[in-house]
């Protein structure tokens, strides 16, 4: 794949998942590290959580996909290309250091890249354009760290950081001491923190009396509503991941996953 291809971002997502399965087979991961990759097309999690929610062993992560890196800057732009909830999330990550650190560990941007095929970098920094090496030693006005472009990694490197690191926890911040991914508790902390900026109708006027989370579309000006509270969607997300794991175990026992050791 190359950047000048005509592939959609959904194709990038499917390629990512296919590559992940190849890596699991080639590295002969133990079964307790097999991943559940929940692709979020055409389901309630797409708008709320992102394109893909993954759990590999005990590590959770979110991935957003774009054809090219510039797409991430566009969706947090304040012009007509921007998305209300993503702009608010971006501003929130700039102001909340604790949430930004959770994002750095568990929320990634993936896009097509000449040198790495699929490249990944922390989502919070994917809109950054400044080159650190070009600005080193220069007197510049105060610049936020999210304005700098981070080093990207290949899918193989990302896979290694998720699947091949010790799972010891730092007791001061409850984050893994190394690698990428968040524990279940910290993952849910991050998702709740992500959507503090969404308006919630607690009057019970949503579908079947359930409160709704709402966001205003920047282009149309219309209000987009999710007919459940974020905490309810979190429970549903957890159930989906458990169901995926159960199906994977069943397939393995029936021989459908004979390529995995």
ROKOLDO-118356 format. One record per residue (C-alpha): residue in three letters; x, y, z; residue number from 1. Coordinates in steps of 0.25 Angstrom, whole numbers, plus 5000, padded with zeros to 4 digits. Each point is the difference from the previous one (the first is absolute). Layout:
   aa     u     v     w    i
  ala     X     Y     Z  NUM
...
END
This chain:
   aa     u     v     w    i
  unk  5000  5000  5000    1
  unk  5005  5014  4997    2
  unk  4994  5014  5004    3
  unk  4996  5003  4986    4
  unk  4991  4987  5000    5
  unk  4985  5002  4999    6
  unk  4997  4992  5012    7
  unk  4990  5005  5011    8
  unk  5003  5000  5014    9
  unk  4992  4988  5003   10
  unk  5009  4992  4991   11
  unk  5012  5005  5008   12
  unk  4992  4994  5013   13
  unk  4998  4987  4993   14
  unk  5015  4999  4996   15
  unk  5004  5003  5014   16
  unk  4991  4989  5006   17
  unk  5005  4990  4989   18
  unk  5015  5004  5003   19
  unk  4997  4998  5015   20
  unk  4995  4986  4998   21
  unk  5013  4997  4992   22
  unk  5009  5005  5011   23
  unk  4992  4992  5011   24
  unk  5003  4987  4991   25
  unk  5014  5003  4997   26
  unk  5004  5004  5014   27
  unk  4992  4988  5006   28
  unk  4994  5008  5011   29
  unk  4994  4993  5012   30
  unk  4985  4999  4999   31
  unk  4998  5010  5012   32
  unk  5006  5011  4991   33
  unk  4991  4998  4988   34
  unk  4994  5013  4997   35
  unk  4985  5004  4998   36
  unk  4999  5010  4990   37
  unk  4987  5007  4999   38
  unk  4998  5007  4987   39
  unk  4989  5011  5003   40
  unk  4994  5002  4986   41
  unk  4985  5001  5000   42
  unk  4998  4998  5015   43
  unk  4998  5010  5012   44
  unk  5015  5000  5004   45
  unk  5005  5006  4987   46
  unk  4997  5014  5003   47
  unk  5003  4999  5015   48
  unk  5012  4992  5001   49
  unk  5007  5000  4986   50
  unk  5002  4991  4989   51
  unk  5006  4988  5008   52
  unk  5001  4996  5014   53
  unk  5010  4989  5004   54
  unk  5003  4991  5011   55
  unk  5013  4992  5000   56
  unk  5001  4992  5013   57
  unk  4998  5010  5010   58
  unk  5003  5012  4992   59
  unk  4989  5009  4994   60
  unk  5002  5010  4988   61
  unk  4992  5009  4990   62
  unk  5005  5002  4986   63
  unk  4994  5011  4990   64
  unk  5003  4997  4986   65
  unk  5003  5010  4988   66
  unk  5005  4999  4986   67
  unk  5010  5011  5003   68
  unk  5006  5006  5012   69
  unk  4994  5014  4996   70
  unk  4986  4995  5003   71
  unk  5002  5000  5015   72
  unk  5004  5015  4999   73
  unk  4987  5003  4992   74
  unk  4991  4993  5010   75
  unk  5005  5009  5011   76
  unk  5000  5013  4992   77
  unk  4990  5011  5003   78
  unk  4996  5002  4986   79
  unk  4989  4992  4993   80
  unk  5009  4987  4999   81
  unk  5000  4999  5015   82
  unk  4991  4991  5008   83
  unk  4994  5006  5013   84
  unk  5003  4988  5009   85
  unk  5014  4998  4995   86
  unk  5003  5015  5001   87
  unk  4995  5000  5015   88
  unk  5008  4988  5003   89
  unk  5013  5006  4994   90
  unk  4998  5012  5008   91
  unk  4997  4992  5012   92
  unk  5013  4992  4998   93
  unk  5008  5012  4999   94
  unk  4995  5005  5013   95
  unk  5000  4987  5008   96
  unk  5013  4994  5002   97
  unk  4995  4988  5007   98
  unk  4991  4997  4989   99
  unk  5010  5003  4990  100
  unk  5009  4989  5006  101
  unk  4989  4990  5000  102
  unk  4998  5004  4985  103
  unk  5015  4998  4997  104
  unk  5000  4986  5005  105
  unk  4987  4995  4995  106
  unk  4994  5009  4988  107
  unk  5007  4999  4987  108
  unk  4999  5005  4986  109
  unk  5003  4991  4988  110
  unk  5002  5004  4986  111
  unk  5007  4996  4987  112
  unk  5015  5004  4999  113
  unk  5010  4997  4989  114
  unk  5011  4995  5010  115
  unk  4992  4992  5010  116
  unk  4987  4996  4991  117
  unk  4991  5003  5012  118
  unk  5006  5010  5010  119
  unk  4995  5002  5014  120
  unk  5002  5012  5010  121
  unk  4993  5005  5012  122
  unk  4986  5006  4996  123
  unk  5002  5012  5009  124
  unk  5013  5004  4992  125
  unk  4995  4996  4986  126
  unk  4996  5014  4996  127
  unk  5014  5005  5004  128
  unk  5008  5006  4989  129
  unk  5012  5006  5006  130
  unk  5014  4993  4998  131
  unk  5007  4999  5013  132
  unk  5014  4999  4993  133
  unk  4997  5012  4992  134
  unk  4996  5009  5012  135
  unk  5011  4995  5010  136
  unk  5008  5011  5006  137
  unk  4991  5011  4994  138
  unk  4993  5010  5009  139
  unk  4985  4998  4997  140
  unk  4988  5004  5007  141
  unk  4994  4990  5010  142
  unk  4995  4988  4992  143
  unk  4992  4989  5005  144
  unk  5006  4986  4998  145
  unk  4988  4995  4992  146
  unk  5004  5010  4989  147
  unk  5013  4992  4997  148
  unk  4999  4988  4991  149
  unk  5004  4987  5007  150
  unk  5008  4989  4995  151
  unk  4991  4989  4994  152
  unk  5001  4985  5001  153
  unk  4997  4989  4991  154
  unk  4989  4990  5003  155
  unk  5011  4990  5004  156
  unk  5005  5009  5010  157
  unk  4987  5004  5005  158
  unk  4996  4985  5001  159
  unk  5013  4997  5008  160
  unk  4997  5012  5009  161
  unk  4986  4994  5003  162
  unk  5003  4985  5001  163
  unk  5015  4998  5004  164
  unk  5001  5009  5012  165
  unk  4999  4996  5015  166
  unk  4987  5004  5006  167
  unk  5006  5006  5013  168
  unk  4992  5012  5005  169
  unk  5006  5013  5005  170
  unk  4992  5002  5014  171
  unk  5001  5015  4999  172
  unk  4992  5001  4987  173
  unk  4995  4986  4998  174
  unk  5006  5000  4986  175
  unk  5008  4989  4994  176
  unk  5015  5003  5002  177
  unk  5003  4997  4986  178
  unk  4993  4998  4986  179
  unk  4987  5005  4995  180
  unk  4986  4997  5005  181
  unk  4992  5003  5012  182
  unk  4994  4991  5011  183
  unk  4985  4998  5000  184
  unk  4998  5010  5011  185
  unk  5009  5011  4994  186
  unk  4994  4997  4986  187
  unk  4986  5003  5005  188
  unk  5006  5012  5008  189
  unk  5005  5006  4987  190
  unk  4987  4998  4992  191
  unk  4992  5007  5011  192
  unk  5011  5011  5000  193
  unk  4999  5001  4985  194
  unk  4985  5003  5000  195
  unk  4999  5010  5011  196
  unk  4998  5010  4989  197
  unk  4987  4994  4995  198
  unk  4987  5005  5005  199
  unk  4992  4990  5007  200
  unk  4985  5001  5002  201
  unk  4997  4995  5014  202
  unk  4985  5003  4999  203
  unk  4997  4986  4995  204
  unk  4995  5005  4987  205
  unk  5008  4990  4991  206
  unk  4995  4987  4994  207
  unk  4992  4992  5010  208
  unk  5003  5010  5011  209
  unk  5015  4998  4999  210
  unk  5009  5013  5001  211
  unk  5007  5004  4987  212
  unk  5014  5005  4996  213
  unk  4999  5011  4989  214
  unk  5010  5007  4991  215
  unk  4998  5011  4990  216
  unk  5005  4997  4986  217
  unk  5009  5012  4996  218
  unk  4995  4999  4985  219
  unk  4985  4998  5001  220
  unk  4998  5006  5013  221
  unk  4991  4989  5004  222
  unk  5001  4993  5013  223
  unk  5004  4985  5000  224
  unk  4995  4992  5011  225
  unk  5004  4986  5006  226
  unk  4989  4994  5007  227
  unk  5007  4995  5012  228
  unk  5009  5006  5011  229
  unk  5015  4998  4997  230
  unk  5001  4991  5012  231
  unk  4990  4991  4994  232
  unk  5007  4999  4987  233
  unk  5013  4996  5008  234
  unk  4993  4988  5006  235
  unk  4995  4996  4986  236
  unk  5014  5002  4995  237
  unk  5005  4991  5011  238
  unk  4990  4989  4996  239
  unk  5003  5001  4986  240
  unk  5015  4997  5003  241
  unk  4997  4989  5009  242
  unk  4991  4994  4989  243
  unk  5011  5001  4990  244
  unk  5010  4993  5009  245
  unk  4989  4989  5002  246
  unk  4999  4998  4985  247
  unk  5015  4999  4998  248
  unk  5001  4989  5011  249
  unk  4989  4993  4993  250
  unk  5006  5001  4987  251
  unk  5013  4995  5005  252
  unk  4994  4988  5006  253
  unk  4993  4996  4987  254
  unk  5013  5001  4992  255
  unk  4996  5013  4992  256
  unk  5012  5007  5006  257
  unk  5010  4989  4998  258
  unk  5010  5009  4995  259
  unk  5002  5006  5014  260
  unk  5008  4992  5009  261
END
